[in-house]
């Protein structure tokens, strides 16, 4: 019998039996597992009912686990879908904005092509343009109304030649240099252009007022036959401009004619064409010293 000093606290026969029983059951379980494994390997058909019963027992638990996993996957798929949808919407908005910019650029290019085609349509007239160029600058606010174009004597431009846009008359060349020219606009106070009403042969003079408008002065005074909205075109008189080119639209009546607005507004014009003088012999035969022949000092005065 062991001495009291070497005896452990809580030691009893019951605890020994419990430990022994545990080891025994573990050993029996291991031997049973080995036996079942050997039988399943040697005779697989004998283990089929046992496997089926086990599957039947654990299938409810598997269904619950699968349902939880499916719901978890569905929730994750929903959250992922929202995230992807947000990213796709942002990308689509960017593409829409970019498409709007491209559409605006395409519309601007189409409008520019339309203006250029209209300008090229001037080639179908009786005279071919000497040159086609950009209207570089104009003076819309001063008393004198001039514009500048990027062609000159090296391009065949001469003093007195008419300058047209795709919509109508702009003015005529006042001064030339090698690579540029100055244009006297129709609205200048020194500009006088013979015109006629497009609907009939009512003739008049379109005089510049220096404020962006024209004064239509009838040649035959008396009862004023004009009406607001009448369109005036070049008459061909004077020999500078070919007849039938749009000039202005009447906006106000006066006792001797009216006030008209330009059809070809220089501030809204990009491209112009310089045409040869319509009847150079008539201009030379007139023998009248034109304002275009004055020097810069005389014009300044």
C-alpha positions as CSV (number, residue, x, y, z in Angstrom):
1,X,0.0,0.0,0.0
2,X,1.4,3.3,-0.9
3,X,2.2,5.8,1.8
4,X,-0.2,8.8,2.2
5,X,2.5,11.2,1.1
6,X,2.8,9.6,-2.4
7,X,-1.0,9.3,-3.0
8,X,-2.3,11.9,-5.5
9,X,-5.3,14.0,-4.6
10,X,-8.6,12.8,-6.2
11,X,-7.2,9.4,-7.1
12,X,-9.8,6.6,-7.0
13,X,-10.8,3.2,-8.5
14,X,-13.7,4.9,-10.3
15,X,-11.4,7.2,-12.2
16,X,-9.2,4.2,-13.2
17,X,-12.2,2.3,-14.5
18,X,-13.3,5.3,-16.5
19,X,-9.9,5.8,-18.2
20,X,-9.7,2.0,-18.9
21,X,-13.2,2.0,-20.4
22,X,-12.3,5.0,-22.6
23,X,-9.2,3.3,-24.0
24,X,-11.1,0.1,-24.5
25,X,-13.9,1.8,-26.5
26,X,-11.4,3.7,-28.6
27,X,-9.6,0.5,-29.4
28,X,-12.8,-1.3,-30.2
29,X,-13.9,1.6,-32.4
30,X,-10.6,1.6,-34.3
31,X,-10.9,-2.2,-34.8
32,X,-14.5,-1.9,-36.0
33,X,-13.5,0.9,-38.4
34,X,-10.6,-1.2,-39.7
35,X,-13.0,-4.2,-40.1
36,X,-15.6,-2.1,-41.9
37,X,-12.9,-0.7,-44.2
38,X,-11.7,-4.2,-45.0
39,X,-15.2,-5.4,-45.7
40,X,-16.0,-2.4,-47.9
41,X,-12.8,-2.9,-49.9
42,X,-13.4,-6.7,-50.2
43,X,-17.2,-6.6,-50.7
44,X,-18.4,-3.1,-51.8
45,X,-22.0,-4.2,-52.3
46,X,-22.4,-5.2,-48.7
47,X,-21.7,-1.6,-47.5
48,X,-24.2,0.0,-49.9
49,X,-27.2,-0.2,-47.5
50,X,-25.1,1.2,-44.7
51,X,-24.0,4.1,-46.9
52,X,-27.5,4.7,-47.9
53,X,-28.7,4.8,-44.3
54,X,-26.0,7.2,-43.4
55,X,-26.8,9.4,-46.3
56,X,-30.5,9.4,-45.3
57,X,-29.5,10.4,-41.7
58,X,-27.2,13.3,-42.7
59,X,-29.2,14.6,-45.7
60,X,-31.4,17.0,-43.7
61,X,-28.3,18.6,-42.2
62,X,-26.7,18.8,-45.7
63,X,-29.8,20.5,-47.1
64,X,-29.8,23.1,-44.3
65,X,-26.1,23.7,-45.0
66,X,-26.6,23.9,-48.7
67,X,-29.5,26.4,-48.2
68,X,-27.4,28.6,-46.0
69,X,-24.6,28.4,-48.5
70,X,-27.0,29.3,-51.4
71,X,-28.4,32.3,-49.5
72,X,-24.9,33.4,-48.7
73,X,-23.9,33.1,-52.4
74,X,-27.1,34.9,-53.5
75,X,-26.4,37.8,-51.1
76,X,-22.8,38.0,-52.3
77,X,-24.0,37.9,-55.9
78,X,-26.5,40.7,-55.2
79,X,-23.9,42.9,-53.6
80,X,-21.4,42.2,-56.4
81,X,-24.1,42.9,-58.9
82,X,-24.9,46.3,-57.3
83,X,-21.2,47.1,-57.3
84,X,-20.7,46.1,-60.9
85,X,-23.9,47.9,-61.9
86,X,-22.6,51.1,-60.3
87,X,-19.3,50.8,-62.1
88,X,-21.1,50.1,-65.4
89,X,-23.4,53.1,-64.9
90,X,-20.4,55.4,-64.2
91,X,-18.7,54.1,-67.3
92,X,-21.8,54.5,-69.4
93,X,-22.2,58.1,-68.2
94,X,-18.7,58.8,-69.2
95,X,-19.3,57.3,-72.6
96,X,-22.5,59.3,-73.0
97,X,-20.7,62.5,-72.2
98,X,-17.9,61.7,-74.6
99,X,-20.5,60.8,-77.3
100,X,-22.2,64.2,-76.7
101,X,-18.8,65.9,-77.2
102,X,-18.2,63.9,-80.4
103,X,-21.7,64.7,-81.6
104,X,-21.2,68.4,-81.0
105,X,-17.9,68.2,-82.9
106,X,-19.6,66.3,-85.8
107,X,-22.4,68.9,-85.9
108,X,-19.8,71.7,-86.0
109,X,-17.9,69.9,-88.8
110,X,-21.2,69.4,-90.7
111,X,-22.1,73.0,-90.4
112,X,-18.6,74.0,-91.5
113,X,-18.9,71.7,-94.5
114,X,-22.2,73.2,-95.4
115,X,-20.8,76.7,-95.4
116,X,-17.8,75.5,-97.5
117,X,-20.1,73.8,-100.0
118,X,-22.2,77.0,-100.2
119,X,-19.0,78.9,-100.8
120,X,-17.9,76.5,-103.5
121,X,-21.3,77.0,-105.0
122,X,-20.2,80.5,-105.9
123,X,-18.0,78.8,-108.5
124,X,-21.1,78.1,-110.6
125,X,-21.6,81.7,-111.4
126,X,-20.6,83.6,-114.5
127,X,-17.1,84.3,-113.1
128,X,-14.7,82.1,-111.2
129,X,-13.3,83.4,-107.9
130,X,-9.8,84.7,-108.0
131,X,-9.1,83.3,-104.5
132,X,-10.9,81.8,-101.5
133,X,-9.6,82.6,-98.0
134,X,-10.5,83.2,-94.4
135,X,-11.9,86.6,-93.2
136,X,-9.1,87.3,-90.8
137,X,-10.6,90.3,-88.9
138,X,-13.2,93.0,-89.2
139,X,-13.9,96.3,-87.3
140,X,-17.5,96.0,-86.0
141,X,-17.5,99.0,-83.6
142,X,-15.5,101.8,-85.3
143,X,-17.0,104.5,-87.6
144,X,-15.0,103.0,-90.5
145,X,-15.8,99.5,-91.4
146,X,-12.9,97.4,-92.8
147,X,-12.0,93.7,-92.9
148,X,-8.8,91.9,-93.7
149,X,-8.3,88.8,-95.8
150,X,-5.3,86.5,-96.2
151,X,-4.7,86.9,-99.9
152,X,-3.0,89.6,-101.9
153,X,-1.4,90.6,-105.1
154,X,0.6,87.3,-105.3
155,X,-2.8,85.5,-105.4
156,X,-4.1,87.8,-108.2
157,X,-6.2,90.1,-106.0
158,X,-6.6,93.6,-107.2
159,X,-8.2,96.8,-105.9
160,X,-11.9,97.0,-106.5
161,X,-12.6,93.2,-106.7
162,X,-15.8,92.2,-104.9
163,X,-15.7,90.0,-101.8
164,X,-18.5,87.5,-101.2
165,X,-19.3,85.0,-98.5
166,X,-21.6,82.0,-98.9
167,X,-24.6,84.2,-98.1
168,X,-23.9,87.3,-100.0
169,X,-21.8,90.4,-100.6
170,X,-19.3,91.5,-97.9
171,X,-17.6,94.4,-99.6
172,X,-14.8,95.0,-102.1
173,X,-11.0,95.2,-101.9
174,X,-9.7,98.6,-100.9
175,X,-6.0,98.0,-100.5
176,X,-3.7,95.1,-101.4
177,X,-0.2,93.9,-100.4
178,X,1.7,90.8,-101.3
179,X,-0.1,88.4,-98.9
180,X,-3.1,90.3,-97.5
181,X,-5.7,92.8,-98.5
182,X,-8.0,95.3,-96.8
183,X,-11.7,95.1,-97.6
184,X,-14.1,98.1,-97.5
185,X,-17.3,96.6,-96.0
186,X,-20.8,97.5,-97.2
187,X,-21.6,99.2,-93.9
188,X,-18.8,101.7,-94.1
189,X,-19.9,105.3,-94.5
190,X,-18.0,105.6,-97.8
191,X,-19.6,102.5,-99.4
192,X,-22.3,103.0,-102.0
193,X,-23.7,99.9,-103.8
194,X,-26.3,99.9,-106.6
195,X,-29.1,97.4,-105.7
196,X,-32.6,96.4,-106.7
197,X,-35.4,94.7,-105.0
198,X,-35.4,91.0,-105.7
199,X,-39.1,90.8,-106.3
200,X,-39.0,93.4,-109.1
201,X,-36.8,96.0,-110.8
202,X,-37.1,98.7,-108.1
203,X,-33.7,100.2,-108.0
204,X,-31.9,101.9,-105.2
205,X,-28.6,102.6,-103.6
206,X,-27.4,100.8,-100.5
207,X,-25.3,103.2,-98.4
208,X,-23.3,102.3,-95.4
209,X,-24.2,104.0,-92.1
210,X,-21.2,103.0,-90.0
211,X,-23.3,101.2,-87.4
212,X,-23.7,97.8,-89.1
213,X,-26.8,98.8,-91.1
214,X,-27.5,100.0,-94.6
215,X,-29.6,102.9,-95.8
216,X,-31.6,102.0,-98.8
217,X,-32.2,105.2,-100.8
218,X,-34.6,105.0,-103.7
219,X,-33.6,106.6,-107.0
220,X,-37.1,107.5,-108.0
221,X,-38.6,109.6,-105.2
222,X,-42.3,109.8,-104.6
223,X,-44.5,107.1,-103.1
224,X,-42.4,104.6,-101.3
225,X,-43.2,101.1,-102.6
226,X,-41.0,99.2,-100.3
227,X,-42.1,96.9,-97.5
228,X,-40.4,95.5,-94.4
229,X,-38.9,92.2,-95.3
230,X,-38.0,93.1,-98.9
231,X,-34.8,91.5,-100.1
232,X,-32.3,93.5,-102.1
233,X,-29.6,92.1,-104.4
234,X,-26.9,93.6,-106.5
235,X,-28.1,95.2,-109.7
236,X,-24.9,95.0,-111.7
237,X,-24.8,98.8,-112.3
238,X,-21.4,100.4,-111.8
239,X,-19.6,97.3,-113.1
240,X,-18.1,96.1,-109.9
241,X,-20.5,93.4,-108.7
242,X,-22.3,90.8,-110.8
243,X,-26.1,91.1,-110.6
244,X,-28.3,89.0,-108.4
245,X,-26.1,88.5,-105.3
246,X,-27.9,88.9,-102.0
247,X,-27.2,92.2,-100.1
248,X,-29.7,93.1,-97.4
249,X,-33.2,92.7,-95.9
250,X,-35.3,95.8,-95.2
251,X,-36.1,96.2,-91.5
252,X,-37.5,99.8,-91.3
253,X,-39.2,102.2,-93.7
254,X,-38.1,105.8,-94.3
255,X,-39.6,108.5,-96.5
256,X,-37.0,107.9,-99.3
257,X,-36.4,104.2,-98.8
258,X,-35.6,102.3,-95.6
259,X,-33.1,100.8,-93.2
260,X,-31.8,97.3,-94.0
261,X,-29.8,94.6,-92.3
262,X,-26.9,92.8,-94.0
263,X,-27.6,89.2,-95.1
264,X,-23.8,88.4,-95.1
265,X,-22.8,89.7,-91.6
266,X,-19.0,90.0,-91.5
267,X,-18.8,89.1,-87.8
268,X,-20.4,85.7,-88.6
269,X,-18.4,85.0,-91.7
270,X,-15.4,82.6,-91.7
271,X,-14.6,82.1,-95.4
272,X,-14.9,84.5,-98.3
273,X,-14.2,84.5,-102.0
274,X,-12.6,87.3,-104.1
275,X,-14.2,87.6,-107.5
276,X,-13.0,89.6,-110.5
277,X,-14.6,92.9,-111.3
278,X,-17.8,92.2,-113.2
279,X,-17.3,94.7,-116.0
280,X,-13.8,96.1,-115.8
281,X,-14.2,98.1,-119.1
282,X,-17.3,99.8,-117.7
283,X,-15.4,100.7,-114.5
284,X,-12.5,102.2,-116.6
285,X,-14.9,104.0,-118.9
286,X,-16.8,105.6,-116.1
287,X,-13.8,108.0,-115.6
288,X,-14.9,108.6,-112.0
289,X,-12.2,108.5,-109.4
290,X,-13.3,105.8,-107.0
291,X,-12.7,105.9,-103.2
292,X,-10.6,102.7,-103.6
293,X,-8.0,104.7,-105.6
294,X,-7.5,107.2,-102.8
295,X,-4.3,107.1,-100.7
296,X,-4.3,106.0,-97.1
297,X,-3.7,109.6,-96.0
298,X,-6.8,110.8,-97.9
299,X,-8.9,107.9,-96.4
300,X,-7.7,108.9,-92.9
301,X,-8.9,112.4,-93.4
